[in-house]
Amino acid sequence: MNRDTAVALAQQGIKVNNKRLIDALLARKAAQGDAAPSSNIADLPLIAVTCATGWECYAIVEELVATRRFRVRALYRTPGTQAAARLEALLATTELKAPGLLTLHSGVDMNSAETLTRAFSDCTGVVLYNTANTSRAGRLTNHGNDPVGGRAVVMRQVMAALEALKATPSVQQIITLIFPTDKVTGIADNTPTIPWWIDQKLRLSGFLRAQGLNVTCIYRPAYYYAMHRVDYTAQEHFRGSGQLSRTMITENNIPGITDPDFLVNWVDVRDVGKWVGTCFEYPEVFANEDLSIASSAHTGHELVDIAERCNRHGTRFKYKQFPLWLMKILGRFSEEVIYPLRYAEWYNAKGNGYDFASNADLADLERVHPLWSFERELEFWGINDIRPARP
């Protein structure tokens, strides 16, 4: 089977599965009505979110808190960091409006079953995020070129979480956040090797289900809108004064790591947070199910067209692909480059395809949550007000 046929068949299956879940969700909502959450915060279900200082899991904490339908226990390892300060600021704001809705738990080692057991105690749900990196605050050991060491890192976390979850019967639902499903390996002819960490993480939800756990798997793109800005909450110095802490789109420059004609599925982490909340709110619909999400689907050329259409001053933009050869060179000196390099190599070699072939494929998701769009991001970042440089 050729690659394009394999991808098209998989995409169609994903659309059918999503429609089935959304239909069931909307039927459930219609049957029970829009019930208000309990006014007694102590009666709300308690959700633990691991790795809560990370910008995706922070967004999940923020969105869960905003629903007022859950108590949220934000778990993280290292206090005293800028990322921890962001959680503390959210806690202070939340305490003014809804005391007890959010609690913070630092010192949570994802490799320790004992620590995780305490962290998950009394929770009804857990957002389980696993990383292939070894890190301390401010220092990162990237295992992109080290599959043996990296697989061990991942599985130590998974086995510790498994032991903790089995020791915590109050946890009825786990949500995992995974890359888009692999649509070509072992199916299409002559496909490149899947990057090891993607292959590893794609197996985790099934592994946990096989141990008798109820796992809702959310497949979301590996390309975030915030590739153009490290974090939607970032202030100028959130991660330093370098370019990556600022919006990277400028006049004549929309950066990317894929071919300009390659269709990329993008996601805003706030959409991830909204869908996590929905899956926890309707566990009977999403029990042991896979849900694929994205915020939009665009090529690099389409991003340019949108930026020029939305700009108020006639500023021109151009898609600029970061050269793979340069990424390879940089990868010798910076571990941070390894993951995007391997991912770009795989996708640019047509090693896989995204879950959604067009924005029209996202229509079922829009029936539940209005999705962040690239147009909204441009407005949010102030790109629409960039004026052309003087000649």
N, C-alpha and C positions, 0 to 999 in steps of 0.2 A: 504494500500500500504506500502511495506517495505521501509526503508530509502534509500537503495542503488538504488532502482528503481526510487524513487522520485528525487534523486540527478542526476541520469543519464539522465532522461527526461529533467530536468531543464538545465543541461549542454548542451544538444543537442539544446534546444531552444535558448540558449545564442549564441552558435556558428552560428546558422542560422541567428539570428538577426545581429550579427557582420558582417557576410559575406554580408548581404544585404546592410548595411551601407558602408562597404568598397568598394563594387562594385559601389555603387552610387557615392562615393567620387572620385574614380579613373576615372569614366566616366565623372564626372564634370571637373576634372583636365585635362583630355584629350581634352575635348571640348573647354575649355577656354585657354589652354596652361599655361605655367609657367610664369604668369605675374609678372613683377618686382613691388615691392611696390613703392609708390609715393616717389620721392626724397624730397618732401616738407613735413617735419615732421608734420607740423601743419595740414596737410590734412589726416593724418592717424587716424583710429578709436581709441578712447580712452577706455581703459579697466581698471576697478578698481579691485584690488585684496585685499580682506579683510584678516586680520590676517597675514600680510605679514612678520612679524618677525618670524613666525613659520617656521620650516625647510621645510615643504612641500609647503607652500604658497610662501616662499622665492624662492624655486626652480621654481615655476610657474612664478614669476616675472622675474627671470633670463632668463628662456627659452623664454618668450614672448619678452623680450628686444632683445634677440639674433636674433629673426626672422626679426627684423626691419620692421615688418608689423603693429605694434601697438604702440601707445603711452600707457604707463603704469602708473597708479596712485597706488602706494603702500600704503595701509592703515594699520595703526597700532596704538596701544594705547599709549605705554610708550616710550618716548625718553630717551636717556642716558644709555640704556642697551647694553650689548655685541651684542645681536641680532639686535638692531637698528644700531649699528656701522657697522655690516655687510651690511645692506642696504645702509648706507651712503657711504661705500667703493664702492659698486656697482654703486651708483649714480655718484661718482667722476670719475670712469672709463668710464661710459656711456657718461658723459658730455664732455669728451675729444674727443669722436668719433662722438656723435650724440646729441648735446645739445637739451634739450626739450623732449627727448624720454622717460625719466623716471622722475617722480616727487614723492616726499615722503610727506605723510600727517599723522602726529602723532595726538594723542588726540582723536582718533576715538573710541567712545564707542559703542560696538555692541548692547547695550541695548537701545540706544537712536535713535528714528526715526528721530529726528531733525538733529542730527549729521550725520547720514547715508545719509539723503537727501542731505545735503551739499556735502558729500563725493562722492555721485553718480552723482552729477550734470554734465551734458554734456557728460556723459559716454554712449557708445553704448553697452557695455557688463560689467558684474560683475561676478567675482568668489566669490561665497558665501560660506564661511566656518563657520560652527557652532560647538561649543564645549559644552560638558556637564559639563565642569569644571567652577568653579569660581576662578579667579586668579588675583593677582597683580604681578608686576615685582618681581621675586624671591620667590613668595609665591603662593602655589597652594592648592585649596580646591577641593578635588576629591569627586565626588558624586556617585562613583560606588556602594556604599552600601546605597545610599539615593535616590531611584527612585522618590520619591515625590518632594524633593528639586531639583533633577537633571532635571526632566521633566520641572519644572518651569523655570530653567535656560535656557534650550534649547528654550522653547517657547517664552520667553521674547525676545530673539535674533531674532527668526523667525518672530514674530509679528512686531518688530521694522523694520526689513528688508522689510517685506511686505508693511508696510506703506510707507517707503522710496521709494521703487521701484514703487509703484503706483503713487507716487508724482513726479516721474522722467520719463516722457514718452520717453526720448531719449534712455533709456536702452531697447534694443531689445532682448537681450539674457542673461540668467543667467546660470552659470555652477555650479552645486553642486558636491561635492566629498563624496561618500558614501561607506559603507562597501559592500562586496559581498552580493548579494540577498539571502534571506532566502529561502531554498529549501525544508524544511521539516515541519516547524511549521504549524499545521492544515492540513497537507497533509499525511505525513508518520505516522505510528503507534508508540505510546509510545516514543515520542521525548521529550528531556528535555526542560525546559523553556528557551526561548531566552533571553539573557541579555537585560535589559530594554533599555539601551542607543542605542544598535544596532537596536532594534525594533523601537525606537523613530526616529532615523535618517533615517531608511529605509522608513519612512512615509513622510519625509519632501518634497521631490521632487513632489510627488503626491499632497500634500497639496497645494504647491505653484501653481502648474498647475491648480488646481481646482479654484484658484482665478484669472485665466486668464493670468498668466505669462508664457512666453516661457522659459522652463527649460530644459537644457541638463544635464542629470545625468550621471556622470562617476562613475561606480562601480570599485573600485580598492581594492586590498587586504589590510588587516589590518597588514600584515607582510611585513615590509620593509627590504631591504638588510641592512639598517643602524641599524637594531636591533643589528648587530654585531659591529656597530660603530654609536654613537648617530646621527651623522650628516655628510654628505659627505663633507661639507665645514669646519668641525670642526678642529681646531688646538688643541694642547694639552690641553689648558686651556679654551676652548670655553665654556664648562659648568663645569669648575672646574678641579681639579686634580685627581678626582676619576676614577675608572675603566671604568665607563660608558662614559667618554669623549674620550676613546681610542678604538682602534680596540680590540674586545674581543676574536677573534680567535687566539689561540696559539697552539703550538705543543701539540698533544693529546687532543685538546679541541675545538670542534665546538659547541657552546651552543645553546639550543633551549628550548621551553616550551611545545612542542607537542611530541607525541610518535615518535620514529625514523622511523617508517614505514608509518607515516601519511603524505599524500601528501599536501604540503603547496604551495600556490601561493605567489610568492614574487614579489615586485615591487620596482624599484628605482624611487625616486621622480622626477628625471630628465625626466623619461618617462611620468610621470603624466603631467609635464609641457609641453612636446611636444604635447601631445594629447589635452590639453586645448587649445594650440595655433591653432591646426588643426580644432577643433570644432568652434573656433571663426572665423577662416579664411573661413570656408564653413558652414555658419549658415543655409543655405537652405537645407543642407543634414542632419544636426544634430538638427534641431528645434524640441523641445519636444520629443527627442529621448533618449534612454538609450544605453550607450556604456560600455562594460565590458573590462577592460584591466588588464594585468599583464606583468611582465618582464620575468618570468620563473616559472616552476612548478617542485619542487623537494621534495623528502623525505629527512629526516636527513641522512640516509645512503648514498643517492646520493650526498649530499653535501660533505661528507667525501671522496667519490670516486673522485669527481672533484678536491678537494683540494690536494689530494695525486698525482693525475695525473698532475696537473699544477705546483706543487712544483719542483723547480730545483735541490733540494739537497736530495731528498729521505726522507724528513721529514714525519712522520706518524701523522695521525689525528684520532680523535675519537669523535663521536657525544655524547654529554652529556646533557641529559634532566634535566632541573632544576626541582627538585621534587615538586609536587603540595602541599604536606604536609608542606614543608618548605615555599612555597609561602603563604600558609594560615597563618602560624605563623607570617611571616613578614608583612602580610596584617593587622595584629592587631596593628602594630607600624608605618607602612609607607603607606600612602594613594596612593603613586605612584604604589604600587603593585596590587591594587584592579582590575584595568581594565585588565591587562594581565592575572591575575588569573581567573577572570570570563570568559574571552574569551577562555582561555585554557581549563577550565572545560567544557565549552559548546562544543567545537570542539572535545576534547578527548572523550567526551561521545557520539560522532557522532551526535551532534545536528544539524550539517549543513555540506555542502560540498562546496569546492571551485568552482569557475566558470569554471575553465579549468582543465581537467583530465590529461593533459600531455602537454609537450612543443609543440607537433604537433598541438594542438588546437590553438596555437598563430600564426599560419602561416599567417592568414589574416591580423593581426596587423603588421607583418613583411613586408607586401607588401607596407606599408606606411612609417613606421619608424623602422630602425634597433633597436632592443631592447637591453637594458643592460642585460648582462648575469652574472651569478655567476662567471664565468671565468674572465670576465672583472673586476668585483669587487675585486677578489683576487689579480689581478695585480695592480689595483688602490691602494689597501690597503698595498701592499708590502708583502702579505702572501706568495707569490710564492718564496720569497727570505729568508723565515725563515729556518734557518739551525737547524738540530737536535742537541739537547743538548749532550754534551760529556758524554760518559758512566762513 
